[in-house]
């Protein structure tokens, strides 16, 4: 899975590496024009994460790339308002569980963004951890 993610993401700047004890880490960063939709993370056969900044809103699209049941959740993250004394970067988190065979997969994603209103660009930094998890008896 690590090699496939590294190959799939190489064209758009994604890095993938194996983790001690199994699993993998992914990371990617991009400058994105306001209104443009771009792929930020991609694991072939598992998921794709796209982002689209629109003025003061962030659209995140998660796409499962398999038939196994998947549960996506948002993770608690501090709210960052872009008005007034904004705290930068804005950070959102996601977690997922895939009921895959022979072992389920679980992961978490952190997505940070910093808006530059003058240039109409948003800088995104994404990091993900994906691991197999033992089935409960």
C-alpha positions in Angstrom: 0.0 0.0 0.0 2.9 2.4 0.8 4.5 2.0 -2.7 1.1 2.4 -4.4 0.4 5.6 -2.5 3.9 7.0 -3.2 3.5 6.3 -6.9 -0.1 7.7 -7.1 0.8 10.9 -5.2 4.2 11.6 -6.8 2.7 13.7 -9.6 1.0 16.1 -7.1 3.6 16.3 -4.3 2.3 13.6 -1.9 4.8 11.7 0.2 4.2 8.3 1.6 6.3 6.4 4.1 6.1 3.1 6.1 5.6 3.4 9.9 7.4 1.3 12.4 5.1 -1.5 13.5 3.1 -1.3 10.2 0.9 1.2 8.5 1.9 4.4 6.6 2.1 8.1 6.9 1.1 10.5 4.1 1.7 14.2 3.7 1.1 16.8 1.1 1.0 20.6 0.8 -0.4 22.9 -1.9 -1.3 26.5 -2.7 -4.8 26.5 -4.0 -6.7 29.3 -5.9 -10.0 30.3 -4.4 -12.7 28.2 -5.9 -10.4 25.5 -7.3 -10.9 21.9 -6.3 -7.7 19.8 -5.9 -6.7 16.4 -4.7 -4.6 16.7 -1.5 -4.3 13.0 -0.4 -4.7 9.8 -2.4 -4.3 6.1 -1.4 -5.2 3.9 -4.4 -8.0 1.4 -3.5 -8.6 3.2 -0.1 -9.5 6.9 -0.3 -9.1 10.2 -2.0 -9.3 13.6 -0.2 -10.0 16.7 -2.2 -10.2 20.3 -0.9 -11.8 23.4 -2.3 -11.6 26.9 -0.7 -14.4 29.2 -1.5 -14.1 32.7 0.0 -14.4 32.0 3.8 -15.6 28.4 3.4 -13.8 25.1 3.0 -15.3 22.2 1.1 -13.7 18.8 1.8 -14.7 15.8 -0.2 -13.8 12.3 1.0 -14.2 9.5 -1.4 -13.9 5.9 -0.5 -12.2 3.9 -3.4 -13.4 0.4 -2.3 -16.6 -1.5 -1.6 -16.0 -2.2 2.1 -18.2 -0.3 4.6 -16.4 2.9 5.7 -17.2 5.2 8.6 -15.9 8.8 8.3 -16.0 11.2 11.2 -14.8 14.6 12.0 -12.4 15.0 14.9 -12.5 17.7 17.5 -10.3 20.6 16.5 -10.1 24.2 17.6 -12.3 26.6 15.7 -10.4 29.4 13.9 -12.4 32.3 12.7 -10.7 34.3 9.8 -12.2 37.6 11.1 -10.6 40.0 13.6 -7.8 38.3 15.6 -7.7 35.1 13.6 -5.8 32.2 14.8 -3.8 30.6 12.0 -3.7 28.0 10.7 -7.2 26.7 10.7 -7.1 23.0 11.5 -9.8 20.3 10.9 -9.4 16.6 11.6 -11.0 13.5 10.2 -10.9 9.8 11.2 -12.1 6.7 9.4 -12.5 3.0 9.8 -12.8 0.6 6.8 -14.3 -2.8 7.5 -11.8 -4.5 5.1 -10.8 -8.1 4.9 -8.7 -9.7 6.3 -8.1 -6.8 8.7 -9.9 -3.5 9.2 -8.1 -0.3 8.5 -8.2 2.9 10.6 -6.8 6.3 10.1 -6.7 9.9 11.0 -6.2 13.0 8.8 -5.2 16.5 9.9 -5.8 19.3 7.4 -4.4 22.7 8.1 -5.1 25.8 6.0 -3.9 29.4 6.0 -5.8 31.9 3.8 -4.0 34.8 2.0 -7.0 37.0 1.0 -4.7 39.4 -1.0 -3.5 36.7 -3.4 -6.7 34.6 -3.4 -4.7 31.6 -2.3 -5.1 29.1 0.5 -2.1 27.1 1.7 -3.1 23.5 2.7 -1.0 21.0 4.6 -2.4 17.5 5.0 -1.1 14.6 7.1 -2.6 11.2 7.4 -1.8 8.0 9.3 -3.3 4.7 8.2 -2.9 1.4 10.0 -4.4 -2.1 10.1 -6.3 -2.8 13.3 -7.0 -6.2 14.9 -10.5 -7.5 14.8 -12.3 -7.6 18.1 -13.1 -11.2 19.3 
